[in-house]
Amino acid sequence: MDLSVTSIQVIEFTKIYLAVFYSTVAAFYTLSVITKKRKHGKKLIFAGQRLGKTWWNHITFRLFRITIWMLCLLRVPYPNIDNYLGMITYLQAPSIILLGLFLLTVGFVTTVLIHFSLGKEWRSGIDPSGPNTVISSGVYRFSRNPMFICIAMAQLGFFLALPCVFSLLCLLVGLTTLYSQTLAEELHLSEKFPVSYSAYAAKVRRWL
């Protein structure tokens, strides 16, 4: 299918946007972890027991995130890479691509806002000694996993912004990993706070 001039212009813009976007994401989380670790002097990244379920979730998510970032960077100087991604051409409409960029951006921005709202309680993965209490304020009044919802939104946005077999695989693997991590974290919280977390889970939905 031949693409319109507008579609080609949007696709070219999206190449630059995705490269800048994922570089910004990488810089934000790297600086955030370094800054928080220096400020609070605590470990912030918890992958879990080696070869365990949460460890695989952590490794898989990190590998896909790095792969996506590198791919988006390489697409700028080497546009022919798209020929090997299995592009889904009927989804390459400007409206769909722009919707993808919107979801990607909103997903990241809301994730960052939740990240800052957690303050010193923020962790990546399951901290065996934490958290200190069940967090049920702010956006956690409406969903038990608001950050994962925002991350899932961003992953859907990436697929729509770059509709291809590769991004579809990233979406499916990402959603599966998020769901698996959700179950593991909820199990940890229910064991650590059997009464308060049970009461919280009874009032607030897992997602929306």
C-alpha positions as CSV (number, residue, x, y, z in Angstrom):
1,M,0.0,0.0,0.0
2,D,1.4,3.4,-1.0
3,L,1.6,5.9,1.8
4,S,0.3,9.5,1.5
5,V,2.6,12.5,1.7
6,T,1.1,13.3,5.1
7,S,1.6,9.8,6.4
8,I,5.3,9.9,5.3
9,Q,5.8,13.2,7.0
10,V,4.2,11.9,10.3
11,I,6.3,8.8,10.1
12,E,9.5,10.8,9.7
13,F,8.5,13.1,12.6
14,T,7.8,10.0,14.7
15,K,11.3,8.6,14.1
16,I,12.8,11.7,15.7
17,Y,10.2,11.8,18.4
18,L,10.7,8.2,19.5
19,A,14.5,8.5,19.5
20,V,14.3,11.6,21.7
21,F,11.5,10.2,23.9
22,Y,13.3,6.9,24.8
23,S,16.6,8.7,25.4
24,T,14.7,11.0,27.8
25,V,13.1,8.0,29.5
26,A,16.5,6.3,29.9
27,A,18.1,9.5,31.3
28,F,15.2,10.2,33.7
29,Y,15.3,6.8,35.3
30,T,19.1,6.6,35.5
31,L,19.3,10.0,37.2
32,S,16.4,9.3,39.4
33,V,17.8,6.1,40.7
34,I,21.2,7.6,41.3
35,T,19.8,10.7,43.0
36,K,17.4,8.8,45.3
37,K,20.0,6.3,46.2
38,R,22.4,9.0,47.2
39,K,19.7,10.9,49.1
40,H,18.2,8.0,51.0
41,G,21.1,5.6,51.0
42,K,18.9,2.6,50.3
43,K,18.8,0.0,47.6
44,L,16.0,0.8,45.1
45,I,16.2,-1.9,42.4
46,F,14.9,-5.4,43.5
47,A,15.0,-8.0,40.7
48,G,14.2,-10.8,43.1
49,Q,15.8,-14.2,43.5
50,R,18.0,-15.2,40.5
51,L,16.0,-17.2,37.9
52,G,12.8,-16.7,39.9
53,K,9.6,-15.3,38.3
54,T,10.1,-11.7,39.3
55,W,13.8,-11.9,38.3
56,W,12.7,-13.0,34.8
57,N,10.1,-10.2,34.7
58,H,12.8,-7.7,35.6
59,I,15.3,-9.0,33.1
60,T,12.8,-9.4,30.3
61,F,11.4,-5.9,30.8
62,R,14.9,-4.3,30.9
63,L,16.1,-6.1,27.8
64,F,13.0,-5.1,25.8
65,R,13.3,-1.5,27.0
66,I,17.0,-1.3,26.0
67,T,16.2,-3.0,22.6
68,I,13.4,-0.5,21.9
69,W,15.6,2.5,22.8
70,M,18.5,1.3,20.6
71,L,16.1,0.5,17.7
72,C,14.6,4.0,17.9
73,L,18.0,5.6,17.9
74,L,19.2,3.5,14.9
75,R,16.0,4.2,12.8
76,V,17.1,7.8,12.4
77,P,20.4,7.2,10.5
78,Y,19.4,3.8,9.1
79,P,15.7,4.1,7.9
80,N,16.0,0.7,6.1
81,I,15.7,-1.0,9.4
82,D,12.0,-0.7,9.1
83,N,12.1,-3.3,6.3
84,Y,13.0,-5.9,8.9
85,L,10.4,-4.9,11.5
86,G,7.4,-6.4,9.8
87,M,5.6,-3.1,9.3
88,I,1.8,-3.2,9.5
89,T,1.1,-0.7,6.7
90,Y,-2.7,-0.4,7.1
91,L,-2.1,1.0,10.6
92,Q,0.3,3.7,9.4
93,A,-2.4,6.3,9.2
94,P,-1.5,9.7,10.7
95,S,-4.4,9.6,13.1
96,I,-3.3,6.2,14.5
97,I,0.4,7.2,14.7
98,L,-0.4,10.5,16.5
99,L,-2.7,8.7,18.9
100,G,0.1,6.4,19.6
101,L,2.5,9.3,20.4
102,F,-0.2,10.8,22.6
103,L,-0.7,7.6,24.6
104,L,3.0,7.0,24.8
105,T,3.7,10.5,26.2
106,V,0.7,10.6,28.6
107,G,1.6,7.2,29.9
108,F,5.2,8.3,30.6
109,V,4.2,11.6,32.1
110,T,1.6,10.1,34.5
111,T,4.1,7.4,35.4
112,V,6.6,10.1,36.4
113,L,4.0,11.9,38.4
114,I,3.2,8.8,40.3
115,H,6.9,8.1,40.7
116,F,7.4,11.5,42.4
117,S,4.2,11.1,44.5
118,L,5.7,8.0,46.1
119,G,8.7,9.9,47.3
120,K,11.1,7.7,49.3
121,E,8.7,4.8,49.1
122,W,9.4,4.3,45.4
123,R,11.0,1.0,44.5
124,S,11.5,-1.0,41.3
125,G,10.5,-4.6,42.1
126,I,9.7,-6.1,45.4
127,D,11.6,-4.8,48.4
128,P,11.5,-7.8,50.9
129,S,11.5,-5.3,53.8
130,G,9.0,-2.8,52.4
131,P,6.9,-0.9,52.1
132,N,6.2,0.5,55.5
133,T,2.5,0.6,55.0
134,V,-0.2,0.0,52.4
135,I,-0.3,3.1,50.1
136,S,-3.9,3.9,49.5
137,S,-3.9,7.7,49.0
138,G,-3.7,9.8,45.8
139,V,-4.3,7.8,42.6
140,Y,-4.1,4.6,44.7
141,R,-7.6,5.4,45.8
142,F,-8.8,4.5,42.3
143,S,-6.5,1.6,41.3
144,R,-4.2,-0.7,43.1
145,N,-1.7,-0.6,40.2
146,P,-1.9,2.9,38.7
147,M,1.7,3.0,37.6
148,F,1.4,-0.3,35.7
149,I,-1.7,1.0,34.0
150,C,0.3,4.0,32.8
151,I,3.2,1.8,31.6
152,A,0.8,-0.4,29.7
153,M,-0.7,2.7,28.1
154,A,2.7,3.8,27.0
155,Q,3.4,0.4,25.6
156,L,0.2,0.4,23.6
157,G,1.2,3.9,22.4
158,F,4.5,2.6,21.2
159,F,2.8,-0.1,19.1
160,L,0.4,2.4,17.5
161,A,3.3,4.9,16.9
162,L,5.4,2.2,15.2
163,P,2.9,-0.4,14.1
164,C,4.9,-3.5,13.3
165,V,5.4,-7.1,14.3
166,F,8.3,-6.1,16.6
167,S,6.3,-3.5,18.5
168,L,3.4,-5.9,18.8
169,L,5.7,-8.5,20.3
170,C,7.0,-5.8,22.7
171,L,3.4,-5.0,23.7
172,L,2.4,-8.6,24.3
173,V,5.5,-9.5,26.3
174,G,5.2,-6.2,28.2
175,L,1.6,-6.8,29.2
176,T,2.3,-10.4,30.2
177,T,5.3,-9.2,32.3
178,L,3.3,-6.5,34.0
179,Y,0.5,-8.9,34.9
180,S,2.9,-11.4,36.3
181,Q,4.7,-8.7,38.3
182,T,1.3,-7.4,39.6
183,L,0.4,-10.8,41.0
184,A,3.8,-11.2,42.6
185,E,3.6,-7.7,44.3
186,E,0.1,-8.2,45.4
187,L,1.0,-11.6,47.0
188,H,3.9,-9.9,48.8
189,L,1.6,-7.1,50.1
190,S,-1.1,-9.5,51.2
191,E,1.5,-11.5,53.2
192,K,3.1,-8.4,54.8
193,F,-0.2,-6.7,55.5
194,P,-2.8,-9.5,55.7
195,V,-5.5,-7.4,57.3
196,S,-5.0,-3.9,55.9
197,Y,-4.2,-5.0,52.3
198,S,-7.2,-7.4,52.2
199,A,-9.4,-4.4,53.3
200,Y,-7.8,-2.2,50.7
201,A,-8.1,-4.8,47.9
202,A,-11.8,-5.2,48.7
203,K,-12.5,-1.5,48.1
204,V,-10.1,-0.7,45.2
205,R,-9.9,-2.5,41.9
206,R,-6.7,-4.1,40.6
207,W,-6.8,-1.9,37.5
208,L,-9.7,0.5,36.9
